[in-house]
Amino acid sequence: MFKTVAGVFILGLLAPPALAQSVPAADDATLMREFFGATLEIDLPAVGWSTKRYFAPDHTYRETGNDGDVRGTWLIDDGKLCVVPDKQLADRAARYCSLGPGKKVGDKWSGADPVTGNLVLFSLEPGR
């Protein structure tokens, strides 16, 4: 009996790092709660590109802007907000990741486009 208990205990000690690699959706929703019901405005001033992106708790998003109406899914990976469009757009990355989780309505931040390196400006605005 002791060996079984010890075996389970040892297994329990080894299991958490493997489980820690996947983040439950509830944690994603908590990190992203400010985005739901808000608008993420994204601008690339160097090329005159902009879009408004809307996130939903079910891990989907939609956006309207220079690329027309785009829909896809979002996830949090390594502390970054990533979006994957349903249809691959020409000359675009298949997946874009940027800062975002934990941001609040009214926050503004910047990053670099993963394809061109151009400055990207983000602003989380109230309402849709």
DRENTORKOL-3810 file (N, C-alpha, C; in nm, 4 decimals):
REM DRENTORKOL-3810
@n.u->0.0824; n.v->-0.1190; n.w->0.0000; ca.u->0.0000; ca.v->0.0000; ca.w->0.0000; c.u->0.0865; c.v->0.1250; c.w->0.0000
@n.u->0.1929; n.v->0.1238; n.w->0.0813; ca.u->0.2802; ca.v->0.2405; ca.w->0.0879; c.u->0.3466; c.v->0.2679; c.w->-0.0462
@n.u->0.3894; n.v->0.1613; n.w->-0.1151; ca.u->0.4545; ca.v->0.1787; ca.w->-0.2448; c.u->0.3589; c.v->0.2427; c.w->-0.3448
@n.u->0.2338; n.v->0.2019; n.w->-0.3430; ca.u->0.1355; ca.v->0.2601; ca.w->-0.4339; c.u->0.1152; c.v->0.4075; c.w->-0.4021
@n.u->0.0995; n.v->0.4379; n.w->-0.2739; ca.u->0.0818; ca.v->0.5765; ca.w->-0.2334; c.u->0.2043; c.v->0.6577; c.w->-0.2713
@n.u->0.3226; n.v->0.6045; n.w->-0.2439; ca.u->0.4453; ca.v->0.6762; ca.w->-0.2785; c.u->0.4555; c.v->0.6940; c.w->-0.4289
@n.u->0.4182; n.v->0.5891; n.w->-0.5048; ca.u->0.4223; ca.v->0.5985; ca.w->-0.6509; c.u->0.3303; c.v->0.7070; c.w->-0.7027
@n.u->0.2100; n.v->0.7148; n.w->-0.6466; ca.u->0.1153; ca.v->0.8184; ca.w->-0.6870; c.u->0.1683; c.v->0.9544; c.w->-0.6464
@n.u->0.2240; n.v->0.9630; n.w->-0.5271; ca.u->0.2794; ca.v->1.0888; ca.w->-0.4802; c.u->0.3922; c.v->1.1358; c.w->-0.5710
@n.u->0.4820; n.v->1.0455; n.w->-0.6059; ca.u->0.5923; ca.v->1.0816; ca.w->-0.6950; c.u->0.5381; c.v->1.1218; c.w->-0.8313
@n.u->0.4411; n.v->1.0471; n.w->-0.8833; ca.u->0.3804; ca.v->1.0829; ca.w->-1.0102; c.u->0.3177; c.v->1.2212; c.w->-1.0006
@n.u->0.2528; n.v->1.2474; n.w->-0.8873; ca.u->0.1927; ca.v->1.3784; ca.w->-0.8666; c.u->0.2958; c.v->1.4898; c.w->-0.8686
@n.u->0.4131; n.v->1.4634; n.w->-0.8162; ca.u->0.5181; ca.v->1.5648; ca.w->-0.8182; c.u->0.5720; c.v->1.5876; c.w->-0.9584
@n.u->0.5726; n.v->1.4844; n.w->-1.0394; ca.u->0.6242; ca.v->1.4975; ca.w->-1.1753; c.u->0.5218; c.v->1.5558; c.w->-1.2712
@n.u->0.3946; n.v->1.5397; n.w->-1.2452; ca.u->0.2907; ca.v->1.5812; ca.w->-1.3384; c.u->0.2717; c.v->1.7323; c.w->-1.3503
@n.u->0.2783; n.v->1.8112; n.w->-1.2434; ca.u->0.2463; ca.v->1.9525; ca.w->-1.2572; c.u->0.3223; c.v->2.0283; c.w->-1.3662
@n.u->0.4532; n.v->2.0101; n.w->-1.3869; ca.u->0.5166; ca.v->2.0856; ca.w->-1.4948; c.u->0.4542; c.v->2.0570; c.w->-1.6308
@n.u->0.4157; n.v->1.9346; n.w->-1.6566; ca.u->0.3524; ca.v->1.9025; ca.w->-1.7842; c.u->0.2166; c.v->1.9709; c.w->-1.7939
@n.u->0.1417; n.v->1.9714; n.w->-1.6846; ca.u->0.0113; ca.v->2.0349; ca.w->-1.6853; c.u->0.0227; c.v->2.1861; c.w->-1.6922
@n.u->0.1270; n.v->2.2430; n.w->-1.6387; ca.u->0.1441; ca.v->2.3875; ca.w->-1.6375; c.u->0.1654; c.v->2.4441; c.w->-1.7771
@n.u->0.2001; n.v->2.3605; n.w->-1.8727; ca.u->0.2238; ca.v->2.4093; ca.w->-2.0078; c.u->0.0952; c.v->2.4500; c.w->-2.0778
@n.u->-0.0176; n.v->2.3939; n.w->-2.0408; ca.u->-0.1436; ca.v->2.4324; ca.w->-2.1031; c.u->-0.2196; c.v->2.5228; c.w->-2.0072
@n.u->-0.2693; n.v->2.6345; n.w->-2.0586; ca.u->-0.3408; ca.v->2.7306; ca.w->-1.9769; c.u->-0.4899; c.v->2.7108; c.w->-2.0001
@n.u->-0.5679; n.v->2.6878; n.w->-1.8957; ca.u->-0.7109; ca.v->2.6674; ca.w->-1.9127; c.u->-0.7785; c.v->2.7896; c.w->-1.9736
@n.u->-0.8851; n.v->2.7671; n.w->-2.0486; ca.u->-0.9584; ca.v->2.8751; ca.w->-2.1138; c.u->-1.0099; c.v->2.9767; c.w->-2.0126
@n.u->-1.0450; n.v->2.9320; n.w->-1.8924; ca.u->-1.0933; ca.v->3.0252; ca.w->-1.7905; c.u->-0.9876; c.v->3.1296; c.w->-1.7593
@n.u->-0.8615; n.v->3.0902; n.w->-1.7536; ca.u->-0.7548; ca.v->3.1860; ca.w->-1.7299; c.u->-0.7430; c.v->3.2827; c.w->-1.8465
@n.u->-0.7582; n.v->3.2334; n.w->-1.9694; ca.u->-0.7548; ca.v->3.3200; ca.w->-2.0869; c.u->-0.8653; c.v->3.4244; c.w->-2.0776
@n.u->-0.9857; n.v->3.3809; n.w->-2.0431; ca.u->-1.0990; ca.v->3.4723; ca.w->-2.0330; c.u->-1.0748; c.v->3.5773; c.w->-1.9254
@n.u->-1.0125; n.v->3.5387; n.w->-1.8159; ca.u->-0.9814; ca.v->3.6344; ca.w->-1.7099; c.u->-0.8816; c.v->3.7382; c.w->-1.7596
@n.u->-0.7770; n.v->3.6933; n.w->-1.8266; ca.u->-0.6763; ca.v->3.7856; ca.w->-1.8796; c.u->-0.7334; c.v->3.8784; c.w->-1.9867
@n.u->-0.8329; n.v->3.8303; n.w->-2.0597; ca.u->-0.8867; ca.v->3.9055; ca.w->-2.1730; c.u->-1.0184; c.v->3.9772; c.w->-2.1430
@n.u->-1.0656; n.v->3.9738; n.w->-2.0202; ca.u->-1.1992; ca.v->4.0255; ca.w->-1.9907; c.u->-1.2186; c.v->4.1700; c.w->-2.0345
@n.u->-1.1157; n.v->4.2524; n.w->-2.0290; ca.u->-1.1277; ca.v->4.3925; ca.w->-2.0702; c.u->-1.1501; c.v->4.4058; c.w->-2.2212
@n.u->-1.1108; n.v->4.3050; n.w->-2.2979; ca.u->-1.1242; ca.v->4.3101; ca.w->-2.4435; c.u->-1.2672; c.v->4.2808; c.w->-2.4888
@n.u->-1.3405; n.v->4.2023; n.w->-2.4108; ca.u->-1.4763; ca.v->4.1652; ca.w->-2.4490; c.u->-1.5665; c.v->4.2873; c.w->-2.4315
@n.u->-1.6351; n.v->4.3279; n.w->-2.5356; ca.u->-1.7178; ca.v->4.4478; ca.w->-2.5307; c.u->-1.6404; c.v->4.5739; c.w->-2.5637
@n.u->-1.5116; n.v->4.5606; n.w->-2.5923; ca.u->-1.4272; ca.v->4.6749; ca.w->-2.6291; c.u->-1.3781; c.v->4.6568; c.w->-2.7733
@n.u->-1.3074; n.v->4.7565; n.w->-2.8235; ca.u->-1.2527; ca.v->4.7536; ca.w->-2.9592; c.u->-1.1022; c.v->4.7707; c.w->-2.9523
@n.u->-1.0289; n.v->4.6781; n.w->-3.0119; ca.u->-0.8841; ca.v->4.6924; ca.w->-3.0230; c.u->-0.8554; c.v->4.7586; c.w->-3.1570
@n.u->-0.8080; n.v->4.8824; n.w->-3.1525; ca.u->-0.7714; ca.v->4.9542; ca.w->-3.2742; c.u->-0.6236; c.v->4.9302; c.w->-3.3006
@n.u->-0.5924; n.v->4.8909; n.w->-3.4235; ca.u->-0.4552; ca.v->4.8582; ca.w->-3.4620; c.u->-0.4185; c.v->4.9420; c.w->-3.5834
@n.u->-0.3058; n.v->5.0113; n.w->-3.5753; ca.u->-0.2602; ca.v->5.0973; ca.w->-3.6848; c.u->-0.1147; c.v->5.0698; c.w->-3.7176
@n.u->-0.0845; n.v->5.0638; n.w->-3.8466; ca.u->0.0531; ca.v->5.0584; ca.w->-3.8972; c.u->0.0742; c.v->5.1860; c.w->-3.9777
@n.u->0.1213; n.v->5.2937; n.w->-3.9125; ca.u->0.1328; ca.v->5.4235; ca.w->-3.9785; c.u->0.2211; c.v->5.4225; c.w->-4.1035
@n.u->0.3261; n.v->5.3424; n.w->-4.1056; ca.u->0.4202; ca.v->5.3429; ca.w->-4.2182; c.u->0.3545; c.v->5.3011; c.w->-4.3496
@n.u->0.2500; n.v->5.2185; n.w->-4.3412; ca.u->0.1860; ca.v->5.1697; ca.w->-4.4637; c.u->0.0393; c.v->5.2105; c.w->-4.4737
@n.u->-0.0082; n.v->5.2897; n.w->-4.3783; ca.u->-0.1456; ca.v->5.3367; ca.w->-4.3820; c.u->-0.2493; c.v->5.2274; c.w->-4.3607
@n.u->-0.2125; n.v->5.1223; n.w->-4.2883; ca.u->-0.3034; ca.v->5.0106; ca.w->-4.2636; c.u->-0.3640; c.v->5.0246; c.w->-4.1249
@n.u->-0.4947; n.v->4.9951; n.w->-4.1137; ca.u->-0.5590; ca.v->4.9968; ca.w->-3.9819; c.u->-0.6749; c.v->4.8977; c.w->-3.9801
@n.u->-0.7118; n.v->4.8585; n.w->-3.8605; ca.u->-0.8260; ca.v->4.7690; ca.w->-3.8417; c.u->-0.8827; c.v->4.7888; c.w->-3.7019
@n.u->-1.0055; n.v->4.7458; n.w->-3.6857; ca.u->-1.0699; ca.v->4.7411; ca.w->-3.5547; c.u->-1.1030; c.v->4.5948; c.w->-3.5300
@n.u->-1.0551; n.v->4.5433; n.w->-3.4168; ca.u->-1.0688; ca.v->4.4005; ca.w->-3.3866; c.u->-1.1563; c.v->4.3842; c.w->-3.2626
@n.u->-1.2458; n.v->4.2849; n.w->-3.2685; ca.u->-1.3417; ca.v->4.2584; ca.w->-3.1622; c.u->-1.3263; c.v->4.1141; c.w->-3.1155
@n.u->-1.3006; n.v->4.0959; n.w->-2.9872; ca.u->-1.2768; ca.v->3.9628; ca.w->-2.9307; c.u->-1.4001; c.v->3.9119; c.w->-2.8571
@n.u->-1.4205; n.v->3.7795; n.w->-2.8618; ca.u->-1.5313; ca.v->3.7149; ca.w->-2.7906; c.u->-1.4745; c.v->3.6114; c.w->-2.6933
@n.u->-1.5454; n.v->3.5856; n.w->-2.5834; ca.u->-1.4975; ca.v->3.4885; ca.w->-2.4847; c.u->-1.4814; c.v->3.3464; c.w->-2.5392
@n.u->-1.5476; n.v->3.3138; n.w->-2.6504; ca.u->-1.5383; ca.v->3.1783; ca.w->-2.7057; c.u->-1.4132; c.v->3.1571; c.w->-2.7918
@n.u->-1.3171; n.v->3.2479; n.w->-2.7795; ca.u->-1.1890; ca.v->3.2400; ca.w->-2.8510; c.u->-1.2022; c.v->3.2679; c.w->-3.0005
@n.u->-1.3041; n.v->3.3460; n.w->-3.0389; ca.u->-1.3144; ca.v->3.3921; ca.w->-3.1769; c.u->-1.2949; c.v->3.5427; c.w->-3.1790
@n.u->-1.2626; n.v->3.5940; n.w->-3.2971; ca.u->-1.2550; ca.v->3.7383; ca.w->-3.3148; c.u->-1.3034; c.v->3.7716; c.w->-3.4550
@n.u->-1.3360; n.v->3.8984; n.w->-3.4724; ca.u->-1.3640; ca.v->3.9502; ca.w->-3.6059; c.u->-1.3007; c.v->4.0878; c.w->-3.6129
@n.u->-1.2710; n.v->4.1298; n.w->-3.7337; ca.u->-1.2142; ca.v->4.2632; ca.w->-3.7498; c.u->-1.2619; c.v->4.3226; c.w->-3.8809
@n.u->-1.2629; n.v->4.4553; n.w->-3.8841; ca.u->-1.2946; ca.v->4.5283; ca.w->-4.0061; c.u->-1.1876; c.v->4.6338; c.w->-4.0249
@n.u->-1.1406; n.v->4.6458; n.w->-4.1468; ca.u->-1.0364; ca.v->4.7438; ca.w->-4.1764; c.u->-0.9913; c.v->4.7314; c.w->-4.3199
@n.u->-0.8656; n.v->4.7625; n.w->-4.3437; ca.u->-0.8102; ca.v->4.7606; ca.w->-4.4790; c.u->-0.8218; c.v->4.6244; c.w->-4.5473
@n.u->-0.8238; n.v->4.5165; n.w->-4.4720; ca.u->-0.8344; ca.v->4.3819; ca.w->-4.5297; c.u->-0.9793; c.v->4.3353; c.w->-4.5421
@n.u->-1.0748; n.v->4.4240; n.w->-4.5169; ca.u->-1.2156; ca.v->4.3861; ca.w->-4.5215; c.u->-1.2576; c.v->4.3188; c.w->-4.3923
@n.u->-1.3563; n.v->4.2303; n.w->-4.4033; ca.u->-1.4070; ca.v->4.1581; ca.w->-4.2867; c.u->-1.3244; c.v->4.0311; c.w->-4.2678
@n.u->-1.2565; n.v->4.0209; n.w->-4.1545; ca.u->-1.1717; ca.v->3.9052; ca.w->-4.1242; c.u->-1.2243; c.v->3.8409; c.w->-3.9962
@n.u->-1.2283; n.v->3.7089; n.w->-3.9964; ca.u->-1.2693; ca.v->3.6335; ca.w->-3.8779; c.u->-1.1641; c.v->3.5279; c.w->-3.8485
@n.u->-1.1570; n.v->3.4889; n.w->-3.7223; ca.u->-1.0604; ca.v->3.3866; ca.w->-3.6853; c.u->-1.0716; c.v->3.3503; c.w->-3.5393
@n.u->-0.9651; n.v->3.2917; n.w->-3.4876; ca.u->-0.9606; ca.v->3.2505; ca.w->-3.3477; c.u->-0.8434; c.v->3.3187; c.w->-3.2781
@n.u->-0.8546; n.v->3.3300; n.w->-3.1466; ca.u->-0.7463; ca.v->3.3874; ca.w->-3.0671; c.u->-0.7071; c.v->3.2885; c.w->-2.9577
@n.u->-0.5828; n.v->3.3034; n.w->-2.9123; ca.u->-0.5322; ca.v->3.2238; ca.w->-2.8015; c.u->-0.4231; c.v->3.3032; c.w->-2.7315
@n.u->-0.3911; n.v->3.2621; n.w->-2.6116; ca.u->-0.2789; ca.v->3.3222; ca.w->-2.5400; c.u->-0.1678; c.v->3.2191; c.w->-2.5392
@n.u->-0.0518; n.v->3.2606; n.w->-2.5890; ca.u->0.0631; ca.v->3.1713; ca.w->-2.5993; c.u->0.1854; c.v->3.2438; c.w->-2.5452
@n.u->0.2470; n.v->3.1870; n.w->-2.4445; ca.u->0.3670; ca.v->3.2450; ca.w->-2.3841; c.u->0.3433; c.v->3.3898; c.w->-2.3405
@n.u->0.2236; n.v->3.4158; n.w->-2.2858; ca.u->0.1905; ca.v->3.5480; ca.w->-2.2345; c.u->0.1522; c.v->3.6501; c.w->-2.3397
@n.u->0.1423; n.v->3.6084; n.w->-2.4651; ca.u->0.1057; ca.v->3.7005; ca.w->-2.5726; c.u->-0.0294; c.v->3.6613; c.w->-2.6312
@n.u->-0.0990; n.v->3.7621; n.w->-2.6818; ca.u->-0.2259; ca.v->3.7417; ca.w->-2.7494; c.u->-0.1974; c.v->3.7100; c.w->-2.8956
@n.u->-0.2439; n.v->3.5950; n.w->-2.9413; ca.u->-0.2209; ca.v->3.5532; ca.w->-3.0797; c.u->-0.3544; c.v->3.5407; c.w->-3.1513
@n.u->-0.3565; n.v->3.5821; n.w->-3.2781; ca.u->-0.4747; ca.v->3.5660; ca.w->-3.3614; c.u->-0.4380; c.v->3.4843; c.w->-3.4846
@n.u->-0.5317; n.v->3.4000; n.w->-3.5245; ca.u->-0.5142; ca.v->3.3152; ca.w->-3.6425; c.u->-0.6376; c.v->3.3353; c.w->-3.7301
@n.u->-0.6228; n.v->3.4039; n.w->-3.8444; ca.u->-0.7396; ca.v->3.4243; ca.w->-3.9309; c.u->-0.7884; c.v->3.2923; c.w->-3.9903
@n.u->-0.9200; n.v->3.2827; n.w->-4.0118; ca.u->-0.9775; ca.v->3.1622; ca.w->-4.0720; c.u->-0.9231; c.v->3.1391; c.w->-4.2124
@n.u->-0.9001; n.v->3.2475; n.w->-4.2862; ca.u->-0.8452; ca.v->3.2384; ca.w->-4.4215; c.u->-0.7128; c.v->3.3135; c.w->-4.4249
@n.u->-0.6103; n.v->3.2490; n.w->-4.4767; ca.u->-0.4775; ca.v->3.3103; ca.w->-4.4866; c.u->-0.4830; c.v->3.4284; c.w->-4.5839
@n.u->-0.4362; n.v->3.5429; n.w->-4.5402; ca.u->-0.4313; ca.v->3.6612; ca.w->-4.6251; c.u->-0.2955; c.v->3.6679; c.w->-4.6945
@n.u->-0.2946; n.v->3.7152; n.w->-4.8172; ca.u->-0.1699; ca.v->3.7257; ca.w->-4.8938; c.u->-0.0707; c.v->3.8162; c.w->-4.8215
@n.u->0.0548; n.v->3.7806; n.w->-4.8278; ca.u->0.1636; ca.v->3.8599; ca.w->-4.7686; c.u->0.1458; c.v->3.8847; c.w->-4.6191
@n.u->0.0803; n.v->3.7946; n.w->-4.5508; ca.u->0.0578; ca.v->3.8090; ca.w->-4.4073; c.u->0.1081; c.v->3.6836; c.w->-4.3360
@n.u->0.1404; n.v->3.7010; n.w->-4.2101; ca.u->0.1780; ca.v->3.5863; ca.w->-4.1269; c.u->0.0532; c.v->3.5012; c.w->-4.1021
@n.u->0.0707; n.v->3.3719; n.w->-4.0861; ca.u->-0.0421; ca.v->3.2824; ca.w->-4.0584; c.u->-0.0945; c.v->3.3037; c.w->-3.9171
@n.u->-0.0092; n.v->3.3593; n.w->-3.8308; ca.u->-0.0443; ca.v->3.3816; ca.w->-3.6903; c.u->0.0300; c.v->3.5053; c.w->-3.6425
@n.u->-0.0427; n.v->3.5971; n.w->-3.5830; ca.u->0.0174; ca.v->3.7175; ca.w->-3.5260; c.u->0.0071; c.v->3.7112; c.w->-3.3743
@n.u->0.1161; n.v->3.7408; n.w->-3.3050; ca.u->0.1164; ca.v->3.7453; ca.w->-3.1588; c.u->0.1705; c.v->3.8806; c.w->-3.1145
@n.u->0.1104; n.v->3.9356; n.w->-3.0112; ca.u->0.1537; ca.v->4.0651; ca.w->-2.9590; c.u->0.1190; c.v->4.0726; c.w->-2.8109
@n.u->0.1630; n.v->4.1796; n.w->-2.7484; ca.u->0.1233; ca.v->4.2042; ca.w->-2.6104; c.u->-0.0268; c.v->4.2240; c.w->-2.6089
@n.u->-0.0871; n.v->4.2131; n.w->-2.4972; ca.u->-0.2312; ca.v->4.2334; ca.w->-2.4899; c.u->-0.2947; c.v->4.1792; c.w->-2.3646
@n.u->-0.2704; n.v->4.0527; n.w->-2.3279; ca.u->-0.3356; ca.v->3.9997; ca.w->-2.2086; c.u->-0.3074; c.v->4.0872; c.w->-2.0866
@n.u->-0.4136; n.v->4.1191; n.w->-2.0135; ca.u->-0.3993; ca.v->4.2016; ca.w->-1.8950; c.u->-0.4134; c.v->4.3506; c.w->-1.9216
@n.u->-0.4201; n.v->4.3911; n.w->-2.0476; ca.u->-0.4392; ca.v->4.5331; ca.w->-2.0803; c.u->-0.5808; c.v->4.5735; c.w->-2.0419
@n.u->-0.5994; n.v->4.7033; n.w->-2.0198; ca.u->-0.7284; ca.v->4.7561; ca.w->-1.9783; c.u->-0.7781; c.v->4.8573; c.w->-2.0812
@n.u->-0.9104; n.v->4.8766; n.w->-2.0838; ca.u->-0.9686; ca.v->4.9762; ca.w->-2.1726; c.u->-0.9008; c.v->5.1099; c.w->-2.1455
@n.u->-0.8589; n.v->5.1769; n.w->-2.2514; ca.u->-0.7865; ca.v->5.3035; ca.w->-2.2415; c.u->-0.6365; c.v->5.2875; c.w->-2.2582
@n.u->-0.5853; n.v->5.1649; n.w->-2.2448; ca.u->-0.4408; ca.v->5.1407; ca.w->-2.2612; c.u->-0.4000; c.v->5.1533; c.w->-2.4075
@n.u->-0.2783; n.v->5.2023; n.w->-2.4277; ca.u->-0.2163; ca.v->5.2117; ca.w->-2.5597; c.u->-0.0779; c.v->5.1499; c.w->-2.5489
@n.u->-0.0366; n.v->5.0766; n.w->-2.6515; ca.u->0.0958; ca.v->5.0156; ca.w->-2.6523; c.u->0.1411; c.v->4.9987; c.w->-2.7962
@n.u->0.2645; n.v->4.9592; n.w->-2.8142; ca.u->0.3172; ca.v->4.9426; ca.w->-2.9498; c.u->0.3959; c.v->4.8127; c.w->-2.9603
@n.u->0.4209; n.v->4.7729; n.w->-3.0836; ca.u->0.4973; ca.v->4.6528; ca.w->-3.1124; c.u->0.5528; c.v->4.6624; c.w->-3.2527
@n.u->0.6057; n.v->4.5525; n.w->-3.3016; ca.u->0.6610; ca.v->4.5479; ca.w->-3.4370; c.u->0.5871; c.v->4.4428; c.w->-3.5185
@n.u->0.5578; n.v->4.4744; n.w->-3.6440; ca.u->0.4960; ca.v->4.3777; ca.w->-3.7344; c.u->0.5940; c.v->4.2631; c.w->-3.7556
@n.u->0.5503; n.v->4.1371; n.w->-3.7369; ca.u->0.6432; ca.v->4.0241; ca.w->-3.7487; c.u->0.6925; c.v->3.9999; c.w->-3.8913
@n.u->0.6229; n.v->4.0536; n.w->-3.9906; ca.u->0.6629; ca.v->4.0345; ca.w->-4.1299; c.u->0.7544; c.v->4.1469; c.w->-4.1768
@n.u->0.7144; n.v->4.2724; n.w->-4.1509; ca.u->0.7886; ca.v->4.3881; ca.w->-4.2038; c.u->0.8782; c.v->4.4560; c.w->-4.1015
@n.u->0.8496; n.v->4.4359; n.w->-3.9730; ca.u->0.9237; ca.v->4.5072; ca.w->-3.8693; c.u->0.8701; c.v->4.6470; c.w->-3.8447
@n.u->0.7680; n.v->4.6891; n.w->-3.9207; ca.u->0.7103; ca.v->4.8225; ca.w->-3.9040; c.u->0.6456; c.v->4.8382; c.w->-3.7665
@n.u->0.6437; n.v->4.9612; n.w->-3.7188; ca.u->0.5795; ca.v->4.9955; ca.w->-3.5927; c.u->0.4299; c.v->4.9674; c.w->-3.6013
@n.u->0.3762; n.v->4.9021; n.w->-3.4987; ca.u->0.2324; ca.v->4.8759; ca.w->-3.4878; c.u->0.1837; c.v->4.9435; c.w->-3.3604
@n.u->0.0775; n.v->5.0228; n.w->-3.3721; ca.u->0.0185; ca.v->5.0915; ca.w->-3.2575; c.u->-0.1129; c.v->5.0236; c.w->-3.2201
@n.u->-0.1305; n.v->4.9976; n.w->-3.0916; ca.u->-0.2504; ca.v->4.9328; ca.w->-3.0399; c.u->-0.3188; c.v->5.0268; c.w->-2.9414
@n.u->-0.4512; n.v->5.0268; n.w->-2.9430; ca.u->-0.5287; ca.v->5.1067; ca.w->-2.8491; c.u->-0.6567; c.v->5.0307; c.w->-2.8166
@n.u->-0.6805; n.v->5.0040; n.w->-2.6886; ca.u->-0.8014; ca.v->4.9334; ca.w->-2.6468; c.u->-0.9057; c.v->5.0376; c.w->-2.6071
@n.u->-1.0092; n.v->5.0500; n.w->-2.6909; ca.u->-1.1096; ca.v->5.1550; ca.w->-2.6754; c.u->-1.2410; c.v->5.0977; c.w->-2.6226
@n.u->-1.3167; n.v->5.1789; n.w->-2.5464; ca.u->-1.4436; ca.v->5.1299; ca.w->-2.4929; c.u->-1.5478; c.v->5.1103; c.w->-2.6033
@n.u->-1.6352; n.v->5.0129; n.w->-2.5839; ca.u->-1.7472; ca.v->4.9912; ca.w->-2.6754; c.u->-1.7096; c.v->4.9247; c.w->-2.8056
@n.u->-1.8118; n.v->4.8966; n.w->-2.8814; ca.u->-1.7940; ca.v->4.8324; ca.w->-3.0117; c.u->-1.8151; c.v->4.9373; c.w->-3.1157
END
